[in-house]
Amino acid sequence: MKAQVYKDPRPKEYFDRFHERARRDEPDLMYEVVRIVTSLLSWVVFRVRAIDADNVPPSGAVILAPNHFSFMDHFFLGASIRRKVRFMAKSQLFKRPMQFVFSHGGVFPVRRGHRDEEAFITAETILAHGGCVAMYCEGGRSRTGSIGEVARPGIGRLALESGAPVVPVAVHGSSRVRNWRRLQFPKVTVQYGEPFAFERVETPTREQQQAAADAILAEIRALYGQLDEVGREASLAAARAERRARRAKRAAAA
């Protein structure tokens, strides 16, 4: 297995242009092109099914918080929702020619191994403009096939400083995506949890950041555990039944 490179030796100034673009501009046509190609791949090859995608608010600031097993998780996450998801990606990916695709697709870099304030400024700017930001609670990919035990405080900081609602997301099955090399293509299920928010804190302490991150990870773990226990079909059936119940309740109230 290829070792992960954690520290990017390039100077902060190399990435300033990508942050400036992400703060100033919406994703352009590149986002839609990549979305179409990767969504078709997700639906056809990995038979992606979404559960409770309507839990993602149709507008306004929101943080999507998924678990992270595969490089495909970005695409699985966005395949079932119409909102343009802005991803925070490790800076090592910003190399020619792909940095053009990432930048025009609304992705912005985070310099792993550094205290990267620019990444937080960019994320909070996007949220202040009513955007949708995805951030992995565990930081990098889990290589064990199970959700990490410890949350990174960064997502807690973003949630507290922005006050934006957080939607926990369980991506199930993506830990086996690498099996495509053996012509094995797992079914992937993406379940979007109920949004929740923390009271806004202008300058949260490290302890507050960690507590918020731990709470988010607990929600992801609960979603994933339930999906893992009851299975995809039962989870889909339960979600459909709940939607019917909500519609019936609204109809009765009217």
N, C-alpha and C positions, 0 to 999 in steps of 0.2 A: 504494500500500500504506500502511495506517494506521501512523503512527509509534508505537513503543512508548514508554510513559511509565515511566521507571525509578525516579523518586523520589516517594514518597507524602508529601504535605505534612501529613497528619493526625498528631497526636501519638501516641506509644506507648500512652497511656492509653486511646485509643479502641478498641484491639484487645485489651486485657486480658481482657475478658469472653469473647472467642472462645477465647483460650488457656486460660482457667480451665475452660470447658466441655470443650474437647478433652482436657485432662488428667484431668478428673474423670469424664466420661461416655463411654460407647461410642456410636457412631452409632446413631440410632434408626430408626423406620420410614421416615423420609425417604430413608435410604440405599437401602433395598430398592426403594422406588418409583422412584428415579432409576436404579438398576441395571437394573430390568426394562425401563424405557422405552429407555434408551441401549443396552442389550444387544440388544434387538430391532432397533433402528436399525442397530447395528453388524453384526449377523448378516445382516439382510435387504438393507440398502442397500449396505454396504461389504463384505459377504461375508467377514467376519473369520474367520480360522482360527488356532487356537493350536497351537504346537508345543512339546512338553515342558513343559506347564503343571504337571505333577507334580513339576517341579524346585522349585516353591515349597513350602516346608515347610507341612504342614497346620496346625501350631500353633507357638507360640513366636515370639520376636522375629525379624523379618526386614526387610531393606531391599531394596525393588525399585528398580533403577536402569535406567530406560529412556532411549533417545534421545528427542528432542522436536522434532517438526515441526508438530504441529497441536493446536488446542484440544481435539480429539477423542481425543488420546492417552490422557488420563485414563480415558476410558470403554473404549477398546480394551484397555487394560491390565487392567482389572478384569472384563471381560466373560466371561473363560474360567476364572476361579478363584473358589472359593466364599469365600475369606477377604475380610473387609472391609478395603479398602485405605484408609489414612489419607493424604490428600494435603496437601502443603505448597504453598499457592497464593499468588500475588502479592497483596498487600494491596489493590491497586486493584480487585480483584473483589468485595471486601467492601463492597457498597453495597446499600441497600434497593431492591427486596425480596429480591435473591438472597442477601444475607448470611445470611438465615434458613435458606435451603436448604443453603448451604455448611456453616454451623455445625452444624445438626442432622444433616447427612450426614457429619460427622466431619472436615471440611476445616479446616485452621487456616492463619492468614496468616503471610507473611513480608514484612517491609517492605523492598522492594528500594531500594537506594540508601542504606541504613542498615546499621550493624552490629547485626543483630537477634538478640540473645541469647535473647529470649523464644521465638523459633521453634525454636532448638536445645533449649531446656529442654523445650518441649512434645514435640518429636520423641523426645527421650531418655526422657521420662516414658512415652510410649506404648510405646516399645520395652521399657522396664523392666517394663511390665505384660504383655509378651508379644504386643504388637501388630505390625501390618504397616504400614510407612511407605514411601511412594513419594517419591523425590526425583530430580529431573533432574540428571544429571551436568554438563550444559552450562549449567545455570542457567535461562536463558530459551529460547524457541523458536529454532531455526535457521531463518533465512529463505532459505537458499541451496539447500535441497533435499539437502544432504549434512550428515553429522555434523560438528560443530564440531571444530576443531583443538585447542582448549585446554579442559581440565576446570576447573570451579570448585572450589576447595579445600573448600567446605562439606560435600560428601558424604564426602570423605576424613575430615574431622573427625568427622562423625557415626558413620562406620564404626569409627574408632579409639576414640572415647570410649565407645561403646556395646558394642563387641565383637560386635555382631550380624552374622549371616551376610548377605552381599550376593548378590542374584540379578541378574545383568546381563540386560537385556531389549532385544531388537531389535524395533522397531516399523517394519515395512517397508510402504511404500505410502501412509502418511499424509501425506507431503509433497504429495500431489495431491488431498487432500480438498477444498481450495478450488475444485476444478474442478466441484463440484456445481452451481455457478452456471451452468455451460455444459451441465448435465445429463450430466456425466461422473462416474462413481462408481468410483473405483479399488478393486481388491481389496487388502485389508489383511491382513498376516500378522504375528502376534506370536510371537516365539520366546523362550522363557525359558531362560537358560543355567544351567550348573551353579553351585550356591551355593558361595561361598568366604568366608572370614573372615580378618581381620587380628588379630594379637595386640593385646589391649586396651592402650591408652595413656591414662592419666588426663588428662594435659595435653599433647597432641601439639603439637609446634612447627609453624610455618607450612610448613616444608619437608616434614615428615612428612605433614601434611594433603594437600599438593599431590601428593606421591608416591603416596599411597593413591588420590587422585582420578584421577590419571593411569593407574594400574593398572586401575581400574574402567572408565574410558573405553576403554582398550585392549581389554578383554573385550567391551564393547558393540560396538566397531568390528569386531572379529573375527567376532562373531555376525552382524552386519548384512552384512559383506562376503561371508560365505559364503552367506547367504540371497540376496543380490543376484546372486551369481555363478551358483549352481546353480538358483535359482528355487524357487518355492513347492512345486510338486508333487514335485520331487526331494527337497526338504528334508522334506516330510511322509512320503514313502516311506522315507527313511533313518531317521527317528524311529520309524516303525512297525517297521522291521526291527530296530532296536536294542532296542526293547521286547520283541519276540519272543525275541531272543537272551538278554536278561536273564531272562525267564520260563523259558526252556529251561535256563539255567544253574542257576536256583534249583531247578527240578524235578529236575535231575540230582543236585544236592547233597543233596536230601531223600531 
